[in-house]
Amino acid sequence: MPSAPGSLAPLSGVAFTSTGDILAAGLVSNGGTSARTLIAVAHEGQIRQVPSPSRLPFDNELFGVATAPGGAAIAVGFNAATGGFQQTLIEAVG
């Protein structure tokens, strides 16, 4: 998944679904002060970004993603809270 010039979009976790799709999770940052969560799905050769909430203006990152046989998927990571504390972030995908 290409990123815009001057931005970063590393993917940290990858999982395969029972239908043959590929899910990837990570972050996207434009080089500013905040990073947002990123979830991408590859289906039949096409890659699309899936909406995933981020608590701005703090950093948000997903480190891993897992799928269950029934098609459910969960992505996990953190968001930085006021005062620099990190909070667990769990996202249902799909």
Backbone torsions as a table, in degrees:
resi	resn	phi	psi	omega
1	MET	NA	112.7	-176.9
2	PRO	-70.5	147.3	176.7
3	SER	-109.7	158.4	-179.2
4	ALA	-67.9	152.8	177.5
5	PRO	-55.5	134.5	179.7
6	GLY	83.6	1.8	179.4
7	SER	-115.4	164.9	177.2
8	LEU	-121.4	144.7	176.9
9	ALA	-147.4	62.2	179.6
10	PRO	-73.4	142.0	176.8
11	LEU	-105.1	129.7	-174.0
12	SER	-105.2	-26.4	-177.1
13	GLY	-133.6	145.3	-179.8
14	VAL	-137.1	140.2	176.9
15	ALA	-143.7	152.9	178.2
16	PHE	-108.6	138.3	178.7
17	THR	-92.7	166.0	179.5
18	SER	-68.3	-16.1	178.4
19	THR	-92.7	1.4	177.9
20	GLY	93.7	0.9	175.9
21	ASP	-76.2	161.0	176.4
22	ILE	-119.5	129.3	175.6
23	LEU	-108.6	141.1	176.6
24	ALA	-135.7	144.1	-178.6
25	ALA	-131.5	148.1	179.1
26	GLY	-177.1	-133.9	179.9
27	LEU	-144.8	163.2	172.6
28	VAL	-134.6	134.6	-179.2
29	SER	-139.6	139.7	178.2
30	ASN	-94.2	15.5	-179.7
31	GLY	87.9	0.4	178.2
32	GLY	-83.0	-148.9	-175.0
33	THR	-93.2	-11.9	-176.6
34	SER	-126.6	143.7	173.5
35	ALA	-110.9	145.8	178.8
36	ARG	-113.5	154.8	176.4
37	THR	-66.5	153.0	179.4
38	LEU	-138.6	126.1	172.8
39	ILE	-127.0	128.3	-180.0
40	ALA	-124.1	146.4	178.4
41	VAL	-124.0	131.3	173.8
42	ALA	-106.9	121.9	-178.3
43	HIS	-136.6	118.0	178.9
44	GLU	50.7	44.5	175.9
45	GLY	84.2	-4.4	178.7
46	GLN	-106.5	136.2	178.9
47	ILE	-111.2	132.1	176.6
48	ARG	-136.6	150.9	177.0
49	GLN	-87.0	136.4	178.9
50	VAL	-100.9	135.6	177.9
51	PRO	-56.9	135.0	175.6
52	SER	-145.2	125.4	-175.5
53	PRO	-67.6	144.5	174.6
54	SER	-132.7	140.4	179.0
55	ARG	-91.7	95.8	-179.2
56	LEU	-89.8	151.6	17.0
57	PRO	-94.0	19.6	-175.4
58	PHE	-91.0	162.8	177.6
59	ASP	-71.0	141.5	177.9
60	ASN	-135.7	134.9	-180.0
61	GLU	-149.5	140.6	173.5
62	LEU	-106.1	133.6	-177.1
63	PHE	-104.1	-24.5	-176.6
64	GLY	-154.2	162.6	177.8
65	VAL	-144.4	142.4	179.2
66	ALA	-137.5	150.7	179.5
67	THR	-120.7	155.0	175.9
68	ALA	-111.8	158.3	-178.2
69	PRO	-55.6	-30.0	-179.5
70	GLY	-76.9	-3.2	178.1
71	GLY	104.2	-10.0	178.4
72	ALA	-70.3	148.2	178.2
73	ALA	-138.5	145.1	179.6
74	ILE	-130.0	133.9	173.8
75	ALA	-113.2	141.5	-178.4
76	VAL	-127.0	151.4	179.1
77	GLY	-176.8	-140.5	-179.8
78	PHE	-148.8	162.7	164.2
79	ASN	-132.3	146.1	-179.5
80	ALA	-86.5	128.1	-178.7
81	ALA	-99.5	174.5	177.3
82	THR	-54.5	136.3	-179.6
83	GLY	87.5	3.6	176.7
84	GLY	86.6	1.0	178.8
85	PHE	-73.9	145.2	178.1
86	GLN	-101.3	138.4	178.7
87	GLN	-116.7	143.1	176.9
88	THR	-63.5	138.5	179.4
89	LEU	-123.8	123.4	178.7
90	ILE	-126.7	124.3	-176.5
91	GLU	-120.2	131.6	170.2
92	ALA	-81.9	131.9	-177.3
93	VAL	-105.7	133.2	175.9
94	GLY	92.4	NA	NA
